[in-house]
Amino acid sequence: MQTLDERSKQLLKLLIEQYIQHGEPVGSKSLARQSDFPLSSATIRNIMAELEKIGYLHSPHTSAGRVPTDQAYRFFVDHLLTNNEFSDERAYPFSPDIEAHPSTTALIKNASRVLSSMTKLAGLVSLPKRNRISLKHIEFLALSDKHILAVLVFNDREVQNRVIQTDRAFSSSELQEAANFLNEQYVGKDLMTIRRVLLRSMKNDQQTMNRLMKTALDMAAQAFQEDLEQEDYVLVGESNLLGLAHVTGVDRIQLLFEAFTQKQMILELLDKCLTAVNTQIFIGKESGYEVLDHLSIVATPYHTEGEILGVLGVIGPTRMPYDKIIPVVNMTAKWLSHALTE
């Protein structure tokens, strides 16, 4: 990448900020009117021509102005942004009620909503990998003749209650025996392993199972249903991307929404961020997926007690206000990590 002098950096920064704000190609006269940029239009035109020559700007055929390229946005993000901190943490809206002990999924949905509402883009949070969530304890309590409360403890810190329905009433001793059987079989195993073992056990010859095993497996299937059918990520605000149709084309937007549904592409990108130390930004073609050529993804991991659980971020046009988006993403990761640790 060619080194830019300070004057070229200043002009490129000003042009990108103006284009992000207004969405119109930026001309030399517009830049010359900036009070903090005392250069003539002729000098600005020469600098812009040089920036275009080295790939930082290009000229739409309908305008004499210039727009930044993906390469320019990359330089802008890496070298021209100075502050990635949220200006006022007290004004941040993500404030989970720790006393209410919300579930992990509820906290993640809240984080995704906050990301979308604050950035006006699509907010995205991956759920913790199921091979990182292990069962610590399970017990059953009778609620009525045919309703049972399943109490699940995960990772020593999260307690979840699930109401399951049975075809007959069970005594306290029967429920204790079923819980003992499941604790013996599944405690210490992660959710992916539990799913695999549970499905295999239920497919075995029913004739070889005693009544206790059948009862316990049926209860487990209901109690773990929410976790075993869990979504891979929570996406909120994808409708905010519909306005990009005039840039990318309706067909490209349709493909993008199909990608959201199929998930594989998005999950692969998020997985690339799991080992990242800092915020990761994929600009345009950097993602490696054609459907994202006109989009950027700003993402960062969230964690608890030093262990990375997942990734959160936003998806939006390459013409996004990175100086405002990055602090929101970082702050959301901070708050979500804190809430999950608590």
ZIGI-V800768 format. One record per residue. N is the residue number from 1. RES is the residue in three letters. NEAR is the number of other C-alpha atoms within 12 Angstrom. Layout:
N_RES_NEAR / N_RES_NEAR
This chain:
1_MET_11 / 2_GLN_15 / 3_THR_13 / 4_LEU_23 / 5_ASP_13 / 6_GLU_13 / 7_ARG_21 / 8_SER_32 / 9_LYS_26 / 10_GLN_28 / 11_LEU_43 / 12_LEU_45 / 13_LYS_37 / 14_LEU_33 / 15_LEU_41 / 16_ILE_42 / 17_GLU_31 / 18_GLN_27 / 19_TYR_29 / 20_ILE_25 / 21_GLN_18 / 22_HIS_16 / 23_GLY_22 / 24_GLU_23 / 25_PRO_30 / 26_VAL_35 / 27_GLY_35 / 28_SER_31 / 29_LYS_23 / 30_SER_26 / 31_LEU_34 / 32_ALA_22 / 33_ARG_17 / 34_GLN_20 / 35_SER_11 / 36_ASP_11 / 37_PHE_24 / 38_PRO_18 / 39_LEU_23 / 40_SER_19 / 41_SER_20 / 42_ALA_16 / 43_THR_20 / 44_ILE_32 / 45_ARG_27 / 46_ASN_19 / 47_ILE_31 / 48_MET_39 / 49_ALA_26 / 50_GLU_24 / 51_LEU_35 / 52_GLU_24 / 53_LYS_16 / 54_ILE_20 / 55_GLY_24 / 56_TYR_34 / 57_LEU_35 / 58_HIS_27 / 59_SER_23 / 60_PRO_17 / 61_HIS_10 / 62_THR_11 / 63_SER_13 / 64_ALA_20 / 65_GLY_28 / 66_ARG_39 / 67_VAL_40 / 68_PRO_40 / 69_THR_32 / 70_ASP_30 / 71_GLN_29 / 72_ALA_38 / 73_TYR_40 / 74_ARG_30 / 75_PHE_30 / 76_PHE_35 / 77_VAL_34 / 78_ASP_21 / 79_HIS_20 / 80_LEU_25 / 81_LEU_26 / 82_THR_15 / 83_ASN_18 / 84_ASN_22 / 85_GLU_21 / 86_PHE_23 / 87_SER_17 / 88_ASP_11 / 89_GLU_17 / 90_ARG_11 / 91_ALA_12 / 92_TYR_23 / 93_PRO_23 / 94_PHE_32 / 95_SER_24 / 96_PRO_27 / 97_ASP_19 / 98_ILE_20 / 99_GLU_10 / 100_ALA_13 / 101_HIS_20 / 102_PRO_24 / 103_SER_30 / 104_THR_37 / 105_THR_27 / 106_ALA_23 / 107_LEU_34 / 108_ILE_40 / 109_LYS_30 / 110_ASN_32 / 111_ALA_46 / 112_SER_41 / 113_ARG_30 / 114_VAL_37 / 115_LEU_44 / 116_SER_35 / 117_SER_26 / 118_MET_30 / 119_THR_34 / 120_LYS_28 / 121_LEU_38 / 122_ALA_40 / 123_GLY_41 / 124_LEU_45 / 125_VAL_48 / 126_SER_44 / 127_LEU_39 / 128_PRO_38 / 129_LYS_29 / 130_ARG_28 / 131_ASN_23 / 132_ARG_22 / 133_ILE_31 / 134_SER_31 / 135_LEU_36 / 136_LYS_26 / 137_HIS_29 / 138_ILE_38 / 139_GLU_36 / 140_PHE_37 / 141_LEU_31 / 142_ALA_26 / 143_LEU_20 / 144_SER_18 / 145_ASP_17 / 146_LYS_18 / 147_HIS_24 / 148_ILE_32 / 149_LEU_29 / 150_ALA_34 / 151_VAL_28 / 152_LEU_36 / 153_VAL_28 / 154_PHE_29 / 155_ASN_27 / 156_ASP_17 / 157_ARG_23 / 158_GLU_26 / 159_VAL_23 / 160_GLN_29 / 161_ASN_25 / 162_ARG_29 / 163_VAL_26 / 164_ILE_29 / 165_GLN_26 / 166_THR_27 / 167_ASP_14 / 168_ARG_15 / 169_ALA_20 / 170_PHE_27 / 171_SER_19 / 172_SER_19 / 173_SER_16 / 174_GLU_24 / 175_LEU_31 / 176_GLN_23 / 177_GLU_24 / 178_ALA_31 / 179_ALA_34 / 180_ASN_23 / 181_PHE_27 / 182_LEU_38 / 183_ASN_27 / 184_GLU_19 / 185_GLN_25 / 186_TYR_31 / 187_VAL_26 / 188_GLY_24 / 189_LYS_26 / 190_ASP_28 / 191_LEU_32 / 192_MET_25 / 193_THR_22 / 194_ILE_32 / 195_ARG_30 / 196_ARG_19 / 197_VAL_22 / 198_LEU_31 / 199_LEU_19 / 200_ARG_15 / 201_SER_23 / 202_MET_24 / 203_LYS_16 / 204_ASN_15 / 205_ASP_12 / 206_GLN_17 / 207_GLN_11 / 208_THR_13 / 209_MET_16 / 210_ASN_14 / 211_ARG_16 / 212_LEU_23 / 213_MET_29 / 214_LYS_26 / 215_THR_30 / 216_ALA_37 / 217_LEU_36 / 218_ASP_27 / 219_MET_38 / 220_ALA_46 / 221_ALA_30 / 222_GLN_27 / 223_ALA_35 / 224_PHE_36 / 225_GLN_23 / 226_GLU_20 / 227_ASP_32 / 228_LEU_26 / 229_GLU_16 / 230_GLN_20 / 231_GLU_24 / 232_ASP_31 / 233_TYR_34 / 234_VAL_38 / 235_LEU_36 / 236_VAL_32 / 237_GLY_28 / 238_GLU_33 / 239_SER_23 / 240_ASN_24 / 241_LEU_35 / 242_LEU_25 / 243_GLY_17 / 244_LEU_29 / 245_ALA_21 / 246_HIS_14 / 247_VAL_19 / 248_THR_24 / 249_GLY_18 / 250_VAL_17 / 251_ASP_16 / 252_ARG_24 / 253_ILE_30 / 254_GLN_21 / 255_LEU_23 / 256_LEU_34 / 257_PHE_27 / 258_GLU_17 / 259_ALA_23 / 260_PHE_29 / 261_THR_19 / 262_GLN_16 / 263_LYS_23 / 264_GLN_17 / 265_MET_24 / 266_ILE_37 / 267_LEU_29 / 268_GLU_20 / 269_LEU_34 / 270_LEU_39 / 271_ASP_29 / 272_LYS_25 / 273_CYS_31 / 274_LEU_28 / 275_THR_21 / 276_ALA_20 / 277_VAL_17 / 278_ASN_20 / 279_THR_35 / 280_GLN_33 / 281_ILE_38 / 282_PHE_37 / 283_ILE_35 / 284_GLY_31 / 285_LYS_22 / 286_GLU_23 / 287_SER_29 / 288_GLY_20 / 289_TYR_24 / 290_GLU_19 / 291_VAL_28 / 292_LEU_33 / 293_ASP_29 / 294_HIS_34 / 295_LEU_36 / 296_SER_38 / 297_ILE_42 / 298_VAL_45 / 299_ALA_46 / 300_THR_42 / 301_PRO_39 / 302_TYR_41 / 303_HIS_32 / 304_THR_24 / 305_GLU_15 / 306_GLY_13 / 307_GLU_19 / 308_ILE_29 / 309_LEU_33 / 310_GLY_40 / 311_VAL_49 / 312_LEU_56 / 313_GLY_49 / 314_VAL_54 / 315_ILE_49 / 316_GLY_40 / 317_PRO_39 / 318_THR_42 / 319_ARG_38 / 320_MET_39 / 321_PRO_31 / 322_TYR_43 / 323_ASP_31 / 324_LYS_28 / 325_ILE_42 / 326_ILE_37 / 327_PRO_32 / 328_VAL_43 / 329_VAL_47 / 330_ASN_37 / 331_MET_37 / 332_THR_47 / 333_ALA_42 / 334_LYS_28 / 335_TRP_35 / 336_LEU_45 / 337_SER_33 / 338_HIS_23 / 339_ALA_33 / 340_LEU_35 / 341_THR_25 / 342_GLU_22
